[in-house]
Amino acid sequence: ALDGKTVTVKGEITDISYIGSDTCRLSVNGTVGGVKGRLTFYADDIEYDYYDNIVATVKVSRIKDSINFKSEQYDRPKGVFLQGSTAESIEVTGSGNGFFSGIMHYRDKMFMLINDIIGGDEGGFAAAMLCGDKTELSKQTKLTVYRSGIGHIFSVSGTHVVIISAMIGWLMQKLSKDKRVIFAVQAVAMWAFAVFAGFSVSVVRAAVMLTLVTAAPLLYRRPDPANTLCLCAVVILTLSPYAAADSSFLLSFTAAFVIS
């Protein structure tokens, strides 16, 4: 219905990619023409920051059919139906969440350091596996990896959250005997990493489950895997109903259910 129309986009910036010539690509999560959604479009670079609130006027169009994309039948979890052109006007209406934007800046710094120190496809692999950003991998390498069926190694997953939780928990036990303090620090670390990883399905699932598991002793309860997993599904599908068709959602939850 919005194909070919100029619409108002309101929301917060969730991703920024600088592409040179004083131009950047912004991903904004909020409303597009009054409809809740997320849109990626080009804009003049005026020092945007993560999670800044903006209002932009953008012409949108339906993504054309191709051999890999059938827009009329598209039902993938991110719900991508429109593409945006360069913003005709844009205004920053509020500063971003300092905590969240700080985490994103740290992610960008880590990404640059990994690629500067290691370099090449090896650095691109390491950065993709830690930060979920595959931009430094060559097209041929990405094509080869995905065609071989192992593209999932780039996914920042629940394994990362488990390792972080275990390391923070072990360290805090050395520093404090107060279970509430240990839980608080573990929870903050896990959810900070969830922001760092862009709230991928597997990371959110692991963060919710581990938060409940680590909170159980404080409430004098024993964590139940089935209830914990079902609560994760309710939380994720409430926030993103499209995730029900996401292969990462189905595989992640099935694997966790079978293991538990």
Buried (B, 14 or more C-beta within 10 A) or exposed (E): EBEEEEBEBBBBBBBBEEEEEEEBBBBBBBBBBEEEBBBBBBBEBEEBBBBBBBBBEBBBEBBEEEEEEEBEEEEEBEBBBBBBEEBEEBEBEEEBBEEBBBBBEEBBEBBEEBBEEBEEBEBBBBBBBBBBBBEBBEEEBBEEBEEEEEBEEBBBBBEBBBEBBEEBBEBBEEEEEEBEEBBBBBBEBBBBBBBBBBBBBBBBBBBBBBBBBBBBEEEEEEBBEEEBBEBBBEEBEEEBEBBEEBEBBBEBBEEBEEEE
